[in-house]
């Protein structure tokens, strides 16, 4: 596949490497159908360049380090990298969960993250269980002032609401989509009910139907070991990978009625409408990506 011409996709920021793993030896990677190389310069600054057709390297791309990741763009970013205020709170646990590669559109990954209806069937006895299969009514909206999709007043019964808990309860969840390939979840912290845990999913679209994703968590949790926190999130994410890779088509349809939604799909409907308004083609069934 070749580099996309989709300006909406090109002019966005993407996490493409883990900061701690970037060194002087160039690391080859791929973003939006374009080969790139990343390395750390002698002064410690990260550098990312495109690999051109003749093998030569292009000029340095925009680059930044945030949330334990190295970010870049193949175009001219029109917005800053997503702001996660919780990342600046010194008492939070920072838990990068590692990259997971999936044969699916990155947009499919975001939509699956928003879907609460699959909890009892895919994440049985962790995020859901029978007979609690109904998704209570919640609100979804496109927030025009910040150009983001939000789903609020979400509640769902979960047998294990966090790594620290072994009893079930109805949890309150809030979802946020600040850019097409980033999605976030906020949940009430069991050990500090007046605060919210923040979980972000950064997606790197390698090709239209191939991506890798890095879950990153900012938790109020002084009890769990790092291993327990990683295991809790990785088990959930690997269960999701099986489901997402078996969805057809691999790309996300944006056409009305291409897939039949239900009341539980309110956030998905808002997300697809938002993507269509933006005119994004990469990773969708809308051709000429």
N, C-alpha and C positions, 0 to 999 in steps of 0.2 A: 504494500500500500504506500501511497505518497502523502506528503504533507498536505493538510487541509487548506482550503481557501476561505473557510468560514471565519469571518472577522470577529464574530461574537466569541467563538472559542479561542481564537488566537490572542485576543486582547485581554485575556484573563490571567490570573496568577494560579500556579499549580505547585504543590509540594512534590518534589521529585527525588529527593534523597534525604537520608537521616544525617543531621549535622555531625553527630558523633562518629559516623563512619566515613565521612569525607576527608580524604588526605591528599598528599602530593601526587599520588598515582591517579591518573585520570580514570574515571568510572564512566563507562559507556551506558547510555540509557536511551529511551525513546519517548517522545511526547507528541501527541496529535499526528502520528504518522511520520514524524521527523526524528532522525537520529541526533542525539546531543551527547556531549561529554562534559563531565563535571570534575573539578579538582579544587584543592585548596592552595592558594598561592603562598609564597614564602613569608608574606606578612600576615598570613592567617585568614585573608579574605577569600570567600568562595568565588569561583569563576565558572560560568557555563557558556558553552559555545555550540552552535549547530555544526554538524558534520555535512559538508557539501557533497554534491554528487561525485566530484573528483577526489574526495577524501580529505581535502583541505578543510581547515576550521574557519568558520565565519567569525565576525566580530563578537565581542562579549554580549551576552543577553542580559536583560534586567535580572537582578539577583538580590535576594534578601534572606535572612535567617530569622525564623520565628517558630515558636512552639516545637522546638526540637527538630525542625525540618529546614531544608534548603528549598527556596521557592524561586521559580522563574516564569517567564512568559515569552512566547514566540512572537508576540506583537508589541503593541504599545498599551500597557494597562490603563484602563480608564478609571479604575477604582483602586483603593489601597487594599492590601491583604486584610482579610476579615479580622475584626477586632474581637478578642475574647478577653473581657475584663478579668475573668476568674484566673487567668494565667498570671496576673500580677499580684495575686493574694499570696503572701509568703507562707501561710500555714497549709496550703493545699498540697496534696500529693500529685506530682506530675507522673503520669503513667503512659509512655508511648508503647503501643502494643505490637509494633512490627508490621511490615508490609505483607499483604495477602494478594496474590494475583488471581484474577477471575476472568473467565471467558464470557464476557457480557459487556454491554454498554455501561459506562460509568453512571449514566442517568438512571439506568435500571437499579443500580446499587442504591442511589439516593432514594428512589421510590420505595424500595424494599425496606429501607431504614425507617421510612415514615409509616409503614403499614403495621398497625397493632393487631389486625385480625389474624395474622399468622402465628402469634405468640403461643397459643395453647397447642398448636399442631406441630410446629417446628422446634420451639424451645420449651417442650413439655417439662413441667416441674421446675423450671427456672424462671422464665418470664411469663408463663401462662399454664393453665391446666383446665381440664374439664371439671365441672360443667360451666366454668366462667368463660364462655366463648363470645359473648355479645360485646361489641364495642359501643360503650355509651356515647351519646351525642357530644360532640366537641365543636369548637369553632376553628375555621381555617380562613386565612385572608392573605392577600397580597398587600403588604404595607408599603404604600407608594412613597412615603417620606424617606424610607431607607432602601427601597427597592429590594425587599426580601419577602419570602413566604414564611408565615408563622402558623402553627396549630397550637391552640391554647385550650385550657380547661379539659385536657385529656385525662381520663382515669381508666385504670385497668387493674384487675386482680393479678398479682404476681406471687408465686410460691416463694421466690427468693428475690427480694427487692434490691439486694446488694450483696457483695461478697461477705459483709459482716453479719448478714442475717440468715437465719435458717427457718424463719416463720413467714407465712404469707400475709399479704394485706393489699388493700386497694391503694395504688400509688397515683400520685399526680405528676403528669408529664407535660412538658412543653417542647415543641419541635421548632427548629429554625433552619431555614435554607438561605444563607447569605449570598451564595453564588451557585451556578448550575451544578458544579462538581464538589460542593461542600455541604454537609448537613450536620446539624447539631441537635443534641438532646439534653434537656435540663430536667432533673428529677430532685424531689425533696430528699435531702440527706437524712438517712435514718438516725445517725448519731448526733445531728445538729439540725432539727426540724425547721429552724428559721433561715437555713441556707440551702442552696441548690448545688448539687453535683453537676458538672458540665462535661459532656462527652462529645467530641468532634470526630468527624470522619472526613479525612482529606483524600480525594480520589485523583489519581493520575491517569488520564485517558491515554493509553499507549497507542491503540488503534480504535476505530469506532466500536469494535466488538471485543476489545481486550483492554483491561485496565488493572491497576493494582491500587489498593487502598490501605491507609494507615489510620487505625483508631487511636485517638489521643484523649486521655482522661485527666481532668483536674478535679480531684476528689477531696472532700473533707473526711478523712479517715486516718486516724492515728493508730488503729488496731491491726489491720490486715498486713500481711507480708507483701512485698512486691510480687512474689511468685503467685500468691493467691489472687491478687488483683489481675495479673496478667492472664492467669488460667481462666478466671471467670469470664473475662471479655473475649478471649480467644475461642473458647468453647462456643459461645454465642455466635461469633462471627463466622466460624467455620461451618456451623449449622446453616447459616444464611447462604453461604457460598453454594451449597448443594442446590438450594431452591432457586437462587438467581440464575445459575448456569443452565438450569433446565427450563427456564422461561423461553417462550417463542412468541414473536421473533426476539433475537438477541438485542436488537435495537429497540428504542422506545418509540411507540407510535404517538404522534401528537394530533392526528386527525380525530375529530369528534366521532364518538361511537365506534372507534376502531377496537376498543375493548370495553366491555359493559361494566360500568362502575356501580358500586352500592353505596349506601349511606356511610359506611365505614371508610370509604375511599375519598372523603372530603379533602384531605391534605394532598392526595395524589392529583385530584382534579385541579386544585389551585396551582400545584407545581407545574403540571402540564400546560395550563393556561398561561402561566408566567413565562415558561420556556418559549411557547409559541409567540407571545408578544415580543420577546427579545429577538426572535428570528433565528434562534440557534438551529443548526442542521446537524452538526457533528454528534454522532451517537443516536440519531433519531432515524425513523423510516422515511423522513423527508429527504429526498435524494439531492444530488449535487453538493455533497458535503466536502 
